[in-house]
Amino acid sequence: MKKVSFAEFGGPDVLQLIDAEEPHAGPGQVRIAVRAAGVNPVDWRVREGQILGAHPIQLPAGVGLDAAGVVDEVGEGVEGIEVGGHVFGEGSSTYAESAVLSAWARMPQGLTFEEAAGYPSVVETALRILGEVGVQSGQTLLVSGASGGVGSAVLQIARDRGITVIGTAGAANQDYLQSLGALATTYGEGWVERVRQLGHVDAALDLAGSGVIRELLELTGDPQRVISIADLAAPELGVRFSGVAGSVPDALSEAADLISRGKLHIPVEKSYPLAEAATAHIDSQAGHTRGRRVIIV
């Protein structure tokens, strides 16, 4: 089978499309014929060797956590899914023609493989950080860098929970944030005052890592009410960096419910063939994504 792999840490050029042996489902796992794989910032952070504490790997290594596809092998002890089932979930080395998933859910009706591959990690992250920051119905949440995959999920889940959201993004994404129910404003000079004009901020999330932790502290007044998933230096200012996944099966189940109820939709901004994984990483690192990037297998 074809698989994207890297033998050394580095830039996108270390990614290679290789021939590899097919993996097999172990106990509690399923194997899928991958139809699409999600592209996440964690993928290129791992490739660069940034977060080995949270994601220890041995080289050479595959790439990718998220995928959607057709189950073709069921591991020992697995119940409730059969060969031929359409699932989306998390596993390892998902930039490949075949991958093993350790957590999955049935794809909601009407969702394409391409769309489904964009949900697992971003919804798990969105649900986790909403819980960690402790924002409640009737309160206001500020989301810095709100137009990407995690931001798209946060905005819609928060709206479903009765939370008001102020989102910052580039000028081209203002209408997009408003379509997701957010009060939108641009980042750049004067953004803190523009946020204040939109309302009092009870809690804040940093999704872009653009060096705004001090401003988020100024707006909330409490480091316990700020969470970052993108600024590795956030703990130096007393702010929690959230990078360890919670219960992925629970998150996938909630994602499927939200999608089925029409409360969550994350658009695919761009898709790439397996051979162009390096380009997908370059685009992901550049930021300014509206929704998700996925690799089509």
HUVENUR-V569809 format. One record per pair of residues at least 6 apart in sequence whose C-alpha atoms are under 7 Angstrom apart, sorted by the first residue. I is the first residue (numbers start at 1). GAP is how many residues later the second one is. D is the distance in whole Angstrom. If there is no record, write none. Layout:
i;gap;d
I;GAP;D
I;GAP;D
This chain:
i;gap;d
1;18;6
1;19;6
1;20;6
1;21;6
1;96;6
2;15;7
2;16;6
2;17;5
2;18;6
2;94;6
2;95;6
3;14;6
3;15;5
3;16;6
3;17;6
3;92;6
3;93;4
3;94;6
4;11;6
4;12;5
4;13;4
4;14;6
4;58;6
4;59;6
4;91;6
4;92;6
5;10;6
5;11;5
5;12;6
5;13;7
5;55;7
5;56;5
5;57;4
5;58;6
6;8;6
6;9;5
6;10;6
6;54;6
6;55;6
6;56;7
7;52;5
7;53;4
7;54;7
8;6;7
8;51;7
8;52;7
9;38;6
9;39;5
9;40;6
10;37;6
10;38;5
11;37;6
12;266;5
12;269;6
12;270;7
13;265;6
15;263;6
17;258;6
22;76;7
23;76;6
23;77;7
24;7;6
24;76;7
25;6;5
25;48;6
25;49;6
25;50;5
25;75;6
26;49;5
26;50;7
27;48;5
27;49;4
27;50;6
28;47;6
28;48;6
28;49;6
28;50;5
28;74;7
29;45;7
29;46;5
29;49;7
29;71;7
29;72;6
29;73;5
30;41;7
30;43;6
30;44;5
30;45;6
30;70;6
30;71;5
30;72;7
31;40;6
31;41;6
31;42;5
31;43;6
31;68;6
31;69;4
31;70;6
32;37;6
32;38;5
32;39;4
32;40;5
32;41;7
32;66;6
32;67;6
32;68;6
33;36;5
33;37;5
33;38;6
33;39;7
33;64;6
33;65;5
33;66;7
34;33;7
34;34;6
34;35;5
34;36;7
34;62;7
34;63;5
34;64;5
34;65;7
34;263;6
35;33;6
35;34;5
35;78;6
35;261;6
35;262;5
36;31;6
36;32;6
36;33;7
36;77;6
36;78;5
36;81;6
36;258;7
36;259;5
36;260;4
36;261;5
37;29;6
37;30;4
37;31;6
37;57;6
37;58;6
37;80;5
37;257;6
37;258;5
37;259;7
38;28;5
38;29;6
38;79;5
38;80;5
38;255;6
38;256;5
38;257;6
39;254;6
39;255;5
39;256;7
41;243;7
43;20;6
43;21;6
44;237;6
45;6;6
46;6;7
54;190;7
62;31;4
63;30;5
63;31;6
63;32;6
64;28;6
64;29;5
64;30;5
64;31;5
65;25;5
65;26;5
65;27;5
65;28;6
65;29;6
66;23;6
66;24;5
66;25;6
66;28;6
66;51;6
66;54;6
66;55;7
67;21;6
67;22;6
67;23;6
67;27;6
67;50;5
68;19;6
68;20;4
68;21;6
68;45;5
68;48;6
68;49;5
69;17;6
69;18;6
69;19;7
69;44;6
70;14;6
70;15;6
70;16;5
70;17;6
71;11;7
71;12;5
71;13;5
71;14;5
71;15;6
72;11;5
72;12;6
73;10;6
74;9;7
86;20;6
86;21;6
87;17;6
87;18;5
87;19;4
87;20;5
88;16;5
88;17;6
88;18;6
88;19;6
88;28;6
88;29;6
89;12;6
89;14;5
89;15;4
89;16;6
89;31;6
90;11;5
90;12;6
90;13;5
90;14;6
90;30;6
91;9;6
91;10;4
91;11;5
91;12;7
92;7;7
92;8;7
92;9;7
93;6;6
95;179;7
97;200;6
103;145;6
103;146;6
104;145;6
104;148;7
105;147;6
105;148;6
107;9;7
108;148;6
108;151;7
108;152;6
114;180;7
114;182;7
115;153;6
117;177;7
118;174;6
118;176;6
120;132;6
122;27;6
122;28;5
122;31;7
123;27;7
123;30;6
123;128;7
123;132;7
124;124;6
124;127;5
125;25;7
126;24;6
126;27;6
126;28;5
128;118;7
129;98;7
133;70;7
133;92;5
133;93;6
133;94;6
135;6;7
135;68;6
136;27;6
137;24;6
137;25;5
137;26;5
138;24;6
138;25;5
138;26;7
139;24;6
139;25;6
139;63;6
140;23;6
140;24;5
140;25;6
140;60;7
140;61;5
140;62;5
140;63;7
141;23;6
141;24;5
141;25;6
141;60;6
141;61;6
141;62;5
141;63;6
142;23;6
142;24;5
142;25;6
142;59;6
142;61;6
142;62;5
142;63;6
143;23;6
143;24;5
143;25;6
143;61;6
143;62;5
143;63;6
144;23;6
144;24;5
144;61;6
144;62;5
144;63;6
144;64;7
145;6;7
145;23;6
145;24;5
145;61;7
145;62;5
145;63;5
146;6;6
146;21;5
146;22;6
146;23;6
147;22;6
147;26;7
147;30;7
147;142;7
147;143;5
147;144;6
148;141;5
148;142;5
148;143;5
148;144;7
149;117;7
149;142;5
149;143;5
152;114;6
152;139;6
153;111;7
153;113;7
155;10;7
155;25;6
155;27;7
156;24;6
156;107;7
156;108;6
159;22;7
160;103;7
165;17;5
165;18;6
166;16;6
166;17;5
166;18;6
167;10;7
167;15;6
167;16;6
167;17;5
167;18;6
168;16;6
168;17;5
168;18;5
168;19;6
169;16;7
169;17;5
169;18;6
170;16;5
170;17;7
171;15;6
174;10;6
174;11;7
177;7;6
178;6;6
185;9;7
192;23;7
201;18;6
201;19;6
202;18;6
203;17;6
203;22;5
203;23;6
204;12;6
204;21;6
204;22;5
204;23;7
205;21;6
205;22;5
205;23;6
206;21;6
206;22;4
206;23;6
206;24;7
207;21;6
207;22;6
207;23;6
208;22;6
209;21;4
209;22;4
213;21;7
216;10;7
217;6;6
217;9;7
223;15;6
223;16;5
224;15;7
226;13;6
227;12;6
227;13;5
227;14;6
227;15;7
228;6;7
228;12;6
228;13;5
228;14;6
229;12;6
229;13;5
229;14;6
232;9;7
234;6;7
234;7;6
235;6;6
258;6;5
259;6;6
266;25;6
266;26;7
267;24;5
267;25;6
268;23;6
268;24;5
268;25;6
269;21;6
269;22;6
269;23;5
269;24;6
270;23;5
270;24;7
271;22;6
271;23;5
271;24;5
271;25;6
272;8;7
272;22;6
272;23;5
272;24;6
273;22;6
273;23;5
273;24;6
274;21;6
274;22;6
274;23;6
